[in-house]
Amino acid sequence: MITISCDVCKKKLDESNYGRTFFFYANHSICETCKDNLEFSAKSQVRARTPFSMDWYSKFMRDSLDKAVQKGRI
């Protein structure tokens, strides 16, 4: 069994289940709580973006996640 730790909050995920308890995004492994917080914090900016572009969204989420990893929180 592999123990994975969240790159943002550094929490250890003993019973890791890909797609349920941890996620890989932009070369980072993040826990479900941090993923939910990341999506919640980005929701207002994504809704205000017109016209919506998937390229912009991908870059925005990568940049947001990189900032979160540096700060240690979202």
mmCIF file of the N, C-alpha and C atoms, coordinates in Angstrom:
data_MODEL
# 
_entry.id   MODEL 
# 
loop_
_atom_site.group_PDB 
_atom_site.id 
_atom_site.type_symbol 
_atom_site.label_atom_id 
_atom_site.label_alt_id 
_atom_site.label_comp_id 
_atom_site.label_asym_id 
_atom_site.label_entity_id 
_atom_site.label_seq_id 
_atom_site.pdbx_PDB_ins_code 
_atom_site.Cartn_x 
_atom_site.Cartn_y 
_atom_site.Cartn_z 
_atom_site.occupancy 
_atom_site.B_iso_or_equiv 
_atom_site.pdbx_formal_charge 
_atom_site.auth_seq_id 
_atom_site.auth_comp_id 
_atom_site.auth_asym_id 
_atom_site.auth_atom_id 
_atom_site.pdbx_PDB_model_num 
ATOM 1   N N  . MET A 1 1  ? 0.833   -1.176 0.000   1.00 0.00 ? 1  MET A N  1 
ATOM 2   C CA . MET A 1 1  ? 0.000   0.000  0.000   1.00 0.00 ? 1  MET A CA 1 
ATOM 3   C C  . MET A 1 1  ? 0.882   1.246  0.000   1.00 0.00 ? 1  MET A C  1 
ATOM 4   N N  . ILE A 1 2  ? 0.492   2.225  -0.766  1.00 0.00 ? 2  ILE A N  1 
ATOM 5   C CA . ILE A 1 2  ? 1.248   3.458  -0.888  1.00 0.00 ? 2  ILE A CA 1 
ATOM 6   C C  . ILE A 1 2  ? 0.572   4.545  -0.065  1.00 0.00 ? 2  ILE A C  1 
ATOM 7   N N  . THR A 1 3  ? 1.364   5.280  0.705   1.00 0.00 ? 3  THR A N  1 
ATOM 8   C CA . THR A 1 3  ? 0.845   6.423  1.448   1.00 0.00 ? 3  THR A CA 1 
ATOM 9   C C  . THR A 1 3  ? 1.147   7.679  0.657   1.00 0.00 ? 3  THR A C  1 
ATOM 10  N N  . ILE A 1 4  ? 0.111   8.437  0.369   1.00 0.00 ? 4  ILE A N  1 
ATOM 11  C CA . ILE A 1 4  ? 0.248   9.670  -0.406  1.00 0.00 ? 4  ILE A CA 1 
ATOM 12  C C  . ILE A 1 4  ? -0.052  10.838 0.507   1.00 0.00 ? 4  ILE A C  1 
ATOM 13  N N  . SER A 1 5  ? 0.672   11.930 0.326   1.00 0.00 ? 5  SER A N  1 
ATOM 14  C CA . SER A 1 5  ? 0.390   13.129 1.102   1.00 0.00 ? 5  SER A CA 1 
ATOM 15  C C  . SER A 1 5  ? -0.054  14.243 0.147   1.00 0.00 ? 5  SER A C  1 
ATOM 16  N N  . CYS A 1 6  ? -0.948  15.063 0.642   1.00 0.00 ? 6  CYS A N  1 
ATOM 17  C CA . CYS A 1 6  ? -1.468  16.193 -0.132  1.00 0.00 ? 6  CYS A CA 1 
ATOM 18  C C  . CYS A 1 6  ? -0.364  17.238 -0.278  1.00 0.00 ? 6  CYS A C  1 
ATOM 19  N N  . ASP A 1 7  ? -0.163  17.748 -1.473  1.00 0.00 ? 7  ASP A N  1 
ATOM 20  C CA . ASP A 1 7  ? 0.867   18.748 -1.713  1.00 0.00 ? 7  ASP A CA 1 
ATOM 21  C C  . ASP A 1 7  ? 0.496   20.113 -1.138  1.00 0.00 ? 7  ASP A C  1 
ATOM 22  N N  . VAL A 1 8  ? -0.771  20.335 -0.860  1.00 0.00 ? 8  VAL A N  1 
ATOM 23  C CA . VAL A 1 8  ? -1.200  21.633 -0.341  1.00 0.00 ? 8  VAL A CA 1 
ATOM 24  C C  . VAL A 1 8  ? -1.163  21.637 1.179   1.00 0.00 ? 8  VAL A C  1 
ATOM 25  N N  . CYS A 1 9  ? -1.933  20.761 1.816   1.00 0.00 ? 9  CYS A N  1 
ATOM 26  C CA . CYS A 1 9  ? -2.043  20.781 3.275   1.00 0.00 ? 9  CYS A CA 1 
ATOM 27  C C  . CYS A 1 9  ? -1.087  19.815 3.974   1.00 0.00 ? 9  CYS A C  1 
ATOM 28  N N  . LYS A 1 10 ? -0.375  19.005 3.215   1.00 0.00 ? 10 LYS A N  1 
ATOM 29  C CA . LYS A 1 10 ? 0.606   18.030 3.717   1.00 0.00 ? 10 LYS A CA 1 
ATOM 30  C C  . LYS A 1 10 ? -0.017  16.927 4.563   1.00 0.00 ? 10 LYS A C  1 
ATOM 31  N N  . LYS A 1 11 ? -1.324  16.717 4.450   1.00 0.00 ? 11 LYS A N  1 
ATOM 32  C CA . LYS A 1 11 ? -2.009  15.662 5.185   1.00 0.00 ? 11 LYS A CA 1 
ATOM 33  C C  . LYS A 1 11 ? -1.706  14.315 4.530   1.00 0.00 ? 11 LYS A C  1 
ATOM 34  N N  . LYS A 1 12 ? -1.425  13.306 5.352   1.00 0.00 ? 12 LYS A N  1 
ATOM 35  C CA . LYS A 1 12 ? -1.150  11.955 4.861   1.00 0.00 ? 12 LYS A CA 1 
ATOM 36  C C  . LYS A 1 12 ? -2.465  11.248 4.590   1.00 0.00 ? 12 LYS A C  1 
ATOM 37  N N  . LEU A 1 13 ? -2.553  10.607 3.439   1.00 0.00 ? 13 LEU A N  1 
ATOM 38  C CA . LEU A 1 13 ? -3.734  9.850  3.058   1.00 0.00 ? 13 LEU A CA 1 
ATOM 39  C C  . LEU A 1 13 ? -3.374  8.369  3.101   1.00 0.00 ? 13 LEU A C  1 
ATOM 40  N N  . ASP A 1 14 ? -3.686  7.725  4.218   1.00 0.00 ? 14 ASP A N  1 
ATOM 41  C CA . ASP A 1 14 ? -3.318  6.321  4.404   1.00 0.00 ? 14 ASP A CA 1 
ATOM 42  C C  . ASP A 1 14 ? -4.108  5.401  3.494   1.00 0.00 ? 14 ASP A C  1 
ATOM 43  N N  . GLU A 1 15 ? -5.400  5.581  3.441   1.00 0.00 ? 15 GLU A N  1 
ATOM 44  C CA . GLU A 1 15 ? -6.231  4.762  2.567   1.00 0.00 ? 15 GLU A CA 1 
ATOM 45  C C  . GLU A 1 15 ? -6.560  5.570  1.324   1.00 0.00 ? 15 GLU A C  1 
ATOM 46  N N  . SER A 1 16 ? -5.589  5.643  0.445   1.00 0.00 ? 16 SER A N  1 
ATOM 47  C CA . SER A 1 16 ? -5.751  6.468  -0.747  1.00 0.00 ? 16 SER A CA 1 
ATOM 48  C C  . SER A 1 16 ? -6.527  5.717  -1.822  1.00 0.00 ? 16 SER A C  1 
ATOM 49  N N  . ASN A 1 17 ? -7.477  6.402  -2.404  1.00 0.00 ? 17 ASN A N  1 
ATOM 50  C CA . ASN A 1 17 ? -8.305  5.848  -3.461  1.00 0.00 ? 17 ASN A CA 1 
ATOM 51  C C  . ASN A 1 17 ? -8.415  6.924  -4.540  1.00 0.00 ? 17 ASN A C  1 
ATOM 52  N N  . TYR A 1 18 ? -7.721  6.730  -5.652  1.00 0.00 ? 18 TYR A N  1 
ATOM 53  C CA . TYR A 1 18 ? -7.668  7.733  -6.714  1.00 0.00 ? 18 TYR A CA 1 
ATOM 54  C C  . TYR A 1 18 ? -9.077  8.060  -7.214  1.00 0.00 ? 18 TYR A C  1 
ATOM 55  N N  . GLY A 1 19 ? -9.365  9.347  -7.283  1.00 0.00 ? 19 GLY A N  1 
ATOM 56  C CA . GLY A 1 19 ? -10.663 9.789  -7.752  1.00 0.00 ? 19 GLY A CA 1 
ATOM 57  C C  . GLY A 1 19 ? -11.707 9.902  -6.657  1.00 0.00 ? 19 GLY A C  1 
ATOM 58  N N  . ARG A 1 20 ? -11.360 9.453  -5.471  1.00 0.00 ? 20 ARG A N  1 
ATOM 59  C CA . ARG A 1 20 ? -12.300 9.537  -4.354  1.00 0.00 ? 20 ARG A CA 1 
ATOM 60  C C  . ARG A 1 20 ? -11.696 10.269 -3.161  1.00 0.00 ? 20 ARG A C  1 
ATOM 61  N N  . THR A 1 21 ? -10.499 9.911  -2.752  1.00 0.00 ? 21 THR A N  1 
ATOM 62  C CA . THR A 1 21 ? -9.867  10.572 -1.611  1.00 0.00 ? 21 THR A CA 1 
ATOM 63  C C  . THR A 1 21 ? -8.672  11.424 -2.002  1.00 0.00 ? 21 THR A C  1 
ATOM 64  N N  . PHE A 1 22 ? -8.133  11.237 -3.194  1.00 0.00 ? 22 PHE A N  1 
ATOM 65  C CA . PHE A 1 22 ? -7.073  12.114 -3.678  1.00 0.00 ? 22 PHE A CA 1 
ATOM 66  C C  . PHE A 1 22 ? -7.166  12.228 -5.192  1.00 0.00 ? 22 PHE A C  1 
ATOM 67  N N  . PHE A 1 23 ? -6.581  13.322 -5.697  1.00 0.00 ? 23 PHE A N  1 
ATOM 68  C CA . PHE A 1 23 ? -6.647  13.622 -7.122  1.00 0.00 ? 23 PHE A CA 1 
ATOM 69  C C  . PHE A 1 23 ? -5.285  14.123 -7.585  1.00 0.00 ? 23 PHE A C  1 
ATOM 70  N N  . PHE A 1 24 ? -4.942  13.811 -8.828  1.00 0.00 ? 24 PHE A N  1 
ATOM 71  C CA . PHE A 1 24 ? -3.750  14.363 -9.454  1.00 0.00 ? 24 PHE A CA 1 
ATOM 72  C C  . PHE A 1 24 ? -4.193  15.458 -10.402 1.00 0.00 ? 24 PHE A C  1 
ATOM 73  N N  . TYR A 1 25 ? -3.640  16.650 -10.215 1.00 0.00 ? 25 TYR A N  1 
ATOM 74  C CA . TYR A 1 25 ? -3.963  17.757 -11.098 1.00 0.00 ? 25 TYR A CA 1 
ATOM 75  C C  . TYR A 1 25 ? -2.727  18.626 -11.240 1.00 0.00 ? 25 TYR A C  1 
ATOM 76  N N  . ALA A 1 26 ? -2.321  18.869 -12.460 1.00 0.00 ? 26 ALA A N  1 
ATOM 77  C CA . ALA A 1 26 ? -1.168  19.726 -12.762 1.00 0.00 ? 26 ALA A CA 1 
ATOM 78  C C  . ALA A 1 26 ? 0.078   19.274 -11.995 1.00 0.00 ? 26 ALA A C  1 
ATOM 79  N N  . ASN A 1 27 ? 0.337   17.978 -12.028 1.00 0.00 ? 27 ASN A N  1 
ATOM 80  C CA . ASN A 1 27 ? 1.518   17.370 -11.401 1.00 0.00 ? 27 ASN A CA 1 
ATOM 81  C C  . ASN A 1 27 ? 1.537   17.504 -9.883  1.00 0.00 ? 27 ASN A C  1 
ATOM 82  N N  . HIS A 1 28 ? 0.392   17.669 -9.279  1.00 0.00 ? 28 HIS A N  1 
ATOM 83  C CA . HIS A 1 28 ? 0.278   17.740 -7.824  1.00 0.00 ? 28 HIS A CA 1 
ATOM 84  C C  . HIS A 1 28 ? -0.766  16.724 -7.378  1.00 0.00 ? 28 HIS A C  1 
ATOM 85  N N  . SER A 1 29 ? -0.535  16.127 -6.233  1.00 0.00 ? 29 SER A N  1 
ATOM 86  C CA . SER A 1 29 ? -1.554  15.258 -5.642  1.00 0.00 ? 29 SER A CA 1 
ATOM 87  C C  . SER A 1 29 ? -2.224  16.071 -4.542  1.00 0.00 ? 29 SER A C  1 
ATOM 88  N N  . ILE A 1 30 ? -3.554  16.124 -4.602  1.00 0.00 ? 30 ILE A N  1 
ATOM 89  C CA . ILE A 1 30 ? -4.297  16.914 -3.619  1.00 0.00 ? 30 ILE A CA 1 
ATOM 90  C C  . ILE A 1 30 ? -5.414  16.058 -3.028  1.00 0.00 ? 30 ILE A C  1 
ATOM 91  N N  . CYS A 1 31 ? -5.733  16.342 -1.772  1.00 0.00 ? 31 CYS A N  1 
ATOM 92  C CA . CYS A 1 31 ? -6.795  15.602 -1.096  1.00 0.00 ? 31 CYS A CA 1 
ATOM 93  C C  . CYS A 1 31 ? -8.153  16.157 -1.523  1.00 0.00 ? 31 CYS A C  1 
ATOM 94  N N  . GLU A 1 32 ? -9.184  15.441 -1.152  1.00 0.00 ? 32 GLU A N  1 
ATOM 95  C CA . GLU A 1 32 ? -10.543 15.822 -1.549  1.00 0.00 ? 32 GLU A CA 1 
ATOM 96  C C  . GLU A 1 32 ? -10.941 17.174 -0.963  1.00 0.00 ? 32 GLU A C  1 
ATOM 97  N N  . THR A 1 33 ? -10.560 17.442 0.278   1.00 0.00 ? 33 THR A N  1 
ATOM 98  C CA . THR A 1 33 ? -10.895 18.707 0.924   1.00 0.00 ? 33 THR A CA 1 
ATOM 99  C C  . THR A 1 33 ? -10.242 19.877 0.205   1.00 0.00 ? 33 THR A C  1 
ATOM 100 N N  . CYS A 1 34 ? -8.969  19.759 -0.134  1.00 0.00 ? 34 CYS A N  1 
ATOM 101 C CA . CYS A 1 34 ? -8.268  20.839 -0.835  1.00 0.00 ? 34 CYS A CA 1 
ATOM 102 C C  . CYS A 1 34 ? -8.820  21.025 -2.244  1.00 0.00 ? 34 CYS A C  1 
ATOM 103 N N  . LYS A 1 35 ? -9.204  19.935 -2.901  1.00 0.00 ? 35 LYS A N  1 
ATOM 104 C CA . LYS A 1 35 ? -9.800  20.040 -4.229  1.00 0.00 ? 35 LYS A CA 1 
ATOM 105 C C  . LYS A 1 35 ? -11.118 20.798 -4.164  1.00 0.00 ? 35 LYS A C  1 
ATOM 106 N N  . ASP A 1 36 ? -11.949 20.473 -3.177  1.00 0.00 ? 36 ASP A N  1 
ATOM 107 C CA . ASP A 1 36 ? -13.221 21.167 -3.014  1.00 0.00 ? 36 ASP A CA 1 
ATOM 108 C C  . ASP A 1 36 ? -13.008 22.649 -2.714  1.00 0.00 ? 36 ASP A C  1 
ATOM 109 N N  . ASN A 1 37 ? -12.030 22.956 -1.853  1.00 0.00 ? 37 ASN A N  1 
ATOM 110 C CA . ASN A 1 37 ? -11.727 24.355 -1.532  1.00 0.00 ? 37 ASN A CA 1 
ATOM 111 C C  . ASN A 1 37 ? -11.212 25.114 -2.748  1.00 0.00 ? 37 ASN A C  1 
ATOM 112 N N  . LEU A 1 38 ? -10.397 24.458 -3.560  1.00 0.00 ? 38 LEU A N  1 
ATOM 113 C CA . LEU A 1 38 ? -9.879  25.085 -4.775  1.00 0.00 ? 38 LEU A CA 1 
ATOM 114 C C  . LEU A 1 38 ? -11.006 25.402 -5.746  1.00 0.00 ? 38 LEU A C  1 
ATOM 115 N N  . GLU A 1 39 ? -11.900 24.459 -5.952  1.00 0.00 ? 39 GLU A N  1 
ATOM 116 C CA . GLU A 1 39 ? -13.028 24.688 -6.858  1.00 0.00 ? 39 GLU A CA 1 
ATOM 117 C C  . GLU A 1 39 ? -13.971 25.754 -6.318  1.00 0.00 ? 39 GLU A C  1 
ATOM 118 N N  . PHE A 1 40 ? -14.197 25.782 -5.003  1.00 0.00 ? 40 PHE A N  1 
ATOM 119 C CA . PHE A 1 40 ? -15.068 26.787 -4.404  1.00 0.00 ? 40 PHE A CA 1 
ATOM 120 C C  . PHE A 1 40 ? -14.477 28.182 -4.530  1.00 0.00 ? 40 PHE A C  1 
ATOM 121 N N  . SER A 1 41 ? -13.166 28.308 -4.326  1.00 0.00 ? 41 SER A N  1 
ATOM 122 C CA . SER A 1 41 ? -12.533 29.623 -4.410  1.00 0.00 ? 41 SER A CA 1 
ATOM 123 C C  . SER A 1 41 ? -12.492 30.150 -5.846  1.00 0.00 ? 41 SER A C  1 
ATOM 124 N N  . ALA A 1 42 ? -12.498 29.256 -6.824  1.00 0.00 ? 42 ALA A N  1 
ATOM 125 C CA . ALA A 1 42 ? -12.432 29.673 -8.228  1.00 0.00 ? 42 ALA A CA 1 
ATOM 126 C C  . ALA A 1 42 ? -13.809 29.897 -8.844  1.00 0.00 ? 42 ALA A C  1 
ATOM 127 N N  . LYS A 1 43 ? -14.865 29.455 -8.157  1.00 0.00 ? 43 LYS A N  1 
ATOM 128 C CA . LYS A 1 43 ? -16.209 29.471 -8.737  1.00 0.00 ? 43 LYS A CA 1 
ATOM 129 C C  . LYS A 1 43 ? -16.664 30.867 -9.175  1.00 0.00 ? 43 LYS A C  1 
ATOM 130 N N  . SER A 1 44 ? -16.447 31.881 -8.366  1.00 0.00 ? 44 SER A N  1 
ATOM 131 C CA . SER A 1 44 ? -16.930 33.221 -8.714  1.00 0.00 ? 44 SER A CA 1 
ATOM 132 C C  . SER A 1 44 ? -16.212 33.787 -9.937  1.00 0.00 ? 44 SER A C  1 
ATOM 133 N N  . GLN A 1 45 ? -14.923 33.548 -10.052 1.00 0.00 ? 45 GLN A N  1 
ATOM 134 C CA . GLN A 1 45 ? -14.173 34.053 -11.199 1.00 0.00 ? 45 GLN A CA 1 
ATOM 135 C C  . GLN A 1 45 ? -14.533 33.301 -12.471 1.00 0.00 ? 45 GLN A C  1 
ATOM 136 N N  . VAL A 1 46 ? -14.806 32.029 -12.355 1.00 0.00 ? 46 VAL A N  1 
ATOM 137 C CA . VAL A 1 46 ? -15.180 31.233 -13.531 1.00 0.00 ? 46 VAL A CA 1 
ATOM 138 C C  . VAL A 1 46 ? -16.551 31.652 -14.040 1.00 0.00 ? 46 VAL A C  1 
ATOM 139 N N  . ARG A 1 47 ? -17.480 31.897 -13.134 1.00 0.00 ? 47 ARG A N  1 
ATOM 140 C CA . ARG A 1 47 ? -18.825 32.310 -13.549 1.00 0.00 ? 47 ARG A CA 1 
ATOM 141 C C  . ARG A 1 47 ? -18.833 33.687 -14.187 1.00 0.00 ? 47 ARG A C  1 
ATOM 142 N N  . ALA A 1 48 ? -17.923 34.569 -13.764 1.00 0.00 ? 48 ALA A N  1 
ATOM 143 C CA . ALA A 1 48 ? -17.880 35.929 -14.303 1.00 0.00 ? 48 ALA A CA 1 
ATOM 144 C C  . ALA A 1 48 ? -17.167 35.991 -15.650 1.00 0.00 ? 48 ALA A C  1 
ATOM 145 N N  . ARG A 1 49 ? -16.491 34.943 -16.021 1.00 0.00 ? 49 ARG A N  1 
ATOM 146 C CA . ARG A 1 49 ? -15.705 34.919 -17.255 1.00 0.00 ? 49 ARG A CA 1 
ATOM 147 C C  . ARG A 1 49 ? -16.614 34.687 -18.457 1.00 0.00 ? 49 ARG A C  1 
ATOM 148 N N  . THR A 1 50 ? -16.704 35.690 -19.330 1.00 0.00 ? 50 THR A N  1 
ATOM 149 C CA . THR A 1 50 ? -17.453 35.533 -20.588 1.00 0.00 ? 50 THR A CA 1 
ATOM 150 C C  . THR A 1 50 ? -16.611 36.092 -21.710 1.00 0.00 ? 50 THR A C  1 
ATOM 151 N N  . PRO A 1 51 ? -16.463 35.480 -22.791 1.00 0.00 ? 51 PRO A N  1 
ATOM 152 C CA . PRO A 1 51 ? -16.834 34.100 -23.083 1.00 0.00 ? 51 PRO A CA 1 
ATOM 153 C C  . PRO A 1 51 ? -15.875 33.149 -22.392 1.00 0.00 ? 51 PRO A C  1 
ATOM 154 N N  . PHE A 1 52 ? -16.408 32.025 -21.986 1.00 0.00 ? 52 PHE A N  1 
ATOM 155 C CA . PHE A 1 52 ? -15.624 31.023 -21.279 1.00 0.00 ? 52 PHE A CA 1 
ATOM 156 C C  . PHE A 1 52 ? -14.692 30.308 -22.245 1.00 0.00 ? 52 PHE A C  1 
ATOM 157 N N  . SER A 1 53 ? -13.472 30.083 -21.801 1.00 0.00 ? 53 SER A N  1 
ATOM 158 C CA . SER A 1 53 ? -12.485 29.379 -22.609 1.00 0.00 ? 53 SER A CA 1 
ATOM 159 C C  . SER A 1 53 ? -11.859 28.270 -21.758 1.00 0.00 ? 53 SER A C  1 
ATOM 160 N N  . MET A 1 54 ? -11.810 27.079 -22.290 1.00 0.00 ? 54 MET A N  1 
ATOM 161 C CA . MET A 1 54 ? -11.229 25.952 -21.558 1.00 0.00 ? 54 MET A CA 1 
ATOM 162 C C  . MET A 1 54 ? -9.726  26.145 -21.362 1.00 0.00 ? 54 MET A C  1 
ATOM 163 N N  . ASP A 1 55 ? -9.057  26.776 -22.324 1.00 0.00 ? 55 ASP A N  1 
ATOM 164 C CA . ASP A 1 55 ? -7.627  27.056 -22.176 1.00 0.00 ? 55 ASP A CA 1 
ATOM 165 C C  . ASP A 1 55 ? -7.388  27.997 -20.996 1.00 0.00 ? 55 ASP A C  1 
ATOM 166 N N  . TRP A 1 56 ? -8.208  29.038 -20.898 1.00 0.00 ? 56 TRP A N  1 
ATOM 167 C CA . TRP A 1 56 ? -8.091  29.979 -19.784 1.00 0.00 ? 56 TRP A CA 1 
ATOM 168 C C  . TRP A 1 56 ? -8.344  29.263 -18.461 1.00 0.00 ? 56 TRP A C  1 
ATOM 169 N N  . TYR A 1 57 ? -9.374  28.406 -18.409 1.00 0.00 ? 57 TYR A N  1 
ATOM 170 C CA . TYR A 1 57 ? -9.718  27.688 -17.182 1.00 0.00 ? 57 TYR A CA 1 
ATOM 171 C C  . TYR A 1 57 ? -8.570  26.779 -16.738 1.00 0.00 ? 57 TYR A C  1 
ATOM 172 N N  . SER A 1 58 ? -7.983  26.054 -17.663 1.00 0.00 ? 58 SER A N  1 
ATOM 173 C CA . SER A 1 58 ? -6.874  25.159 -17.324 1.00 0.00 ? 58 SER A CA 1 
ATOM 174 C C  . SER A 1 58 ? -5.687  25.931 -16.766 1.00 0.00 ? 58 SER A C  1 
ATOM 175 N N  . LYS A 1 59 ? -5.350  27.036 -17.406 1.00 0.00 ? 59 LYS A N  1 
ATOM 176 C CA . LYS A 1 59 ? -4.230  27.864 -16.933 1.00 0.00 ? 59 LYS A CA 1 
ATOM 177 C C  . LYS A 1 59 ? -4.556  28.484 -15.576 1.00 0.00 ? 59 LYS A C  1 
ATOM 178 N N  . PHE A 1 60 ? -5.770  28.953 -15.407 1.00 0.00 ? 60 PHE A N  1 
ATOM 179 C CA . PHE A 1 60 ? -6.198  29.558 -14.152 1.00 0.00 ? 60 PHE A CA 1 
ATOM 180 C C  . PHE A 1 60 ? -6.127  28.558 -13.000 1.00 0.00 ? 60 PHE A C  1 
ATOM 181 N N  . MET A 1 61 ? -6.609  27.337 -13.219 1.00 0.00 ? 61 MET A N  1 
ATOM 182 C CA . MET A 1 61 ? -6.583  26.319 -12.170 1.00 0.00 ? 61 MET A CA 1 
ATOM 183 C C  . MET A 1 61 ? -5.153  25.882 -11.852 1.00 0.00 ? 61 MET A C  1 
ATOM 184 N N  . ARG A 1 62 ? -4.305  25.746 -12.877 1.00 0.00 ? 62 ARG A N  1 
ATOM 185 C CA . ARG A 1 62 ? -2.900  25.399 -12.623 1.00 0.00 ? 62 ARG A CA 1 
ATOM 186 C C  . ARG A 1 62 ? -2.214  26.481 -11.804 1.00 0.00 ? 62 ARG A C  1 
ATOM 187 N N  . ASP A 1 63 ? -2.421  27.739 -12.171 1.00 0.00 ? 63 ASP A N  1 
ATOM 188 C CA . ASP A 1 63 ? -1.801  28.849 -11.437 1.00 0.00 ? 63 ASP A CA 1 
ATOM 189 C C  . ASP A 1 63 ? -2.325  28.916 -10.005 1.00 0.00 ? 63 ASP A C  1 
ATOM 190 N N  . SER A 1 64 ? -3.622  28.717 -9.828  1.00 0.00 ? 64 SER A N  1 
ATOM 191 C CA . SER A 1 64 ? -4.210  28.739 -8.484  1.00 0.00 ? 64 SER A CA 1 
ATOM 192 C C  . SER A 1 64 ? -3.653  27.611 -7.625  1.00 0.00 ? 64 SER A C  1 
ATOM 193 N N  . LEU A 1 65 ? -3.501  26.444 -8.208  1.00 0.00 ? 65 LEU A N  1 
ATOM 194 C CA . LEU A 1 65 ? -2.965  25.310 -7.469  1.00 0.00 ? 65 LEU A CA 1 
ATOM 195 C C  . LEU A 1 65 ? -1.490  25.524 -7.125  1.00 0.00 ? 65 LEU A C  1 
ATOM 196 N N  . ASP A 1 66 ? -0.720  26.082 -8.036  1.00 0.00 ? 66 ASP A N  1 
ATOM 197 C CA . ASP A 1 66 ? 0.686   26.368 -7.753  1.00 0.00 ? 66 ASP A CA 1 
ATOM 198 C C  . ASP A 1 66 ? 0.822   27.364 -6.599  1.00 0.00 ? 66 ASP A C  1 
ATOM 199 N N  . LYS A 1 67 ? -0.020  28.388 -6.575  1.00 0.00 ? 67 LYS A N  1 
ATOM 200 C CA . LYS A 1 67 ? -0.012  29.361 -5.478  1.00 0.00 ? 67 LYS A CA 1 
ATOM 201 C C  . LYS A 1 67 ? -0.389  28.691 -4.154  1.00 0.00 ? 67 LYS A C  1 
ATOM 202 N N  . ALA A 1 68 ? -1.374  27.802 -4.205  1.00 0.00 ? 68 ALA A N  1 
ATOM 203 C CA . ALA A 1 68 ? -1.815  27.102 -2.998  1.00 0.00 ? 68 ALA A CA 1 
ATOM 204 C C  . ALA A 1 68 ? -0.715  26.205 -2.441  1.00 0.00 ? 68 ALA A C  1 
ATOM 205 N N  . VAL A 1 69 ? 0.025   25.542 -3.310  1.00 0.00 ? 69 VAL A N  1 
ATOM 206 C CA . VAL A 1 69 ? 1.107   24.672 -2.870  1.00 0.00 ? 69 VAL A CA 1 
ATOM 207 C C  . VAL A 1 69 ? 2.207   25.513 -2.214  1.00 0.00 ? 69 VAL A C  1 
ATOM 208 N N  . GLN A 1 70 ? 2.505   26.680 -2.767  1.00 0.00 ? 70 GLN A N  1 
ATOM 209 C CA . GLN A 1 70 ? 3.519   27.550 -2.200  1.00 0.00 ? 70 GLN A CA 1 
ATOM 210 C C  . GLN A 1 70 ? 3.101   28.084 -0.828  1.00 0.00 ? 70 GLN A C  1 
ATOM 211 N N  . LYS A 1 71 ? 1.825   28.472 -0.695  1.00 0.00 ? 71 LYS A N  1 
ATOM 212 C CA . LYS A 1 71 ? 1.325   29.015 0.567   1.00 0.00 ? 71 LYS A CA 1 
ATOM 213 C C  . LYS A 1 71 ? 1.077   27.929 1.603   1.00 0.00 ? 71 LYS A C  1 
ATOM 214 N N  . GLY A 1 72 ? 0.746   26.746 1.158   1.00 0.00 ? 72 GLY A N  1 
ATOM 215 C CA . GLY A 1 72 ? 0.407   25.664 2.078   1.00 0.00 ? 72 GLY A CA 1 
ATOM 216 C C  . GLY A 1 72 ? -1.065  25.653 2.438   1.00 0.00 ? 72 GLY A C  1 
ATOM 217 N N  . ARG A 1 73 ? -1.853  26.424 1.734   1.00 0.00 ? 73 ARG A N  1 
ATOM 218 C CA . ARG A 1 73 ? -3.303  26.476 1.947   1.00 0.00 ? 73 ARG A CA 1 
ATOM 219 C C  . ARG A 1 73 ? -3.955  27.096 0.734   1.00 0.00 ? 73 ARG A C  1 
ATOM 220 N N  . ILE A 1 74 ? -5.270  26.966 0.658   1.00 0.00 ? 74 ILE A N  1 
ATOM 221 C CA . ILE A 1 74 ? -6.001  27.547 -0.471  1.00 0.00 ? 74 ILE A CA 1 
ATOM 222 C C  . ILE A 1 74 ? -6.733  28.778 -0.003  1.00 0.00 ? 74 ILE A C  1 
# 
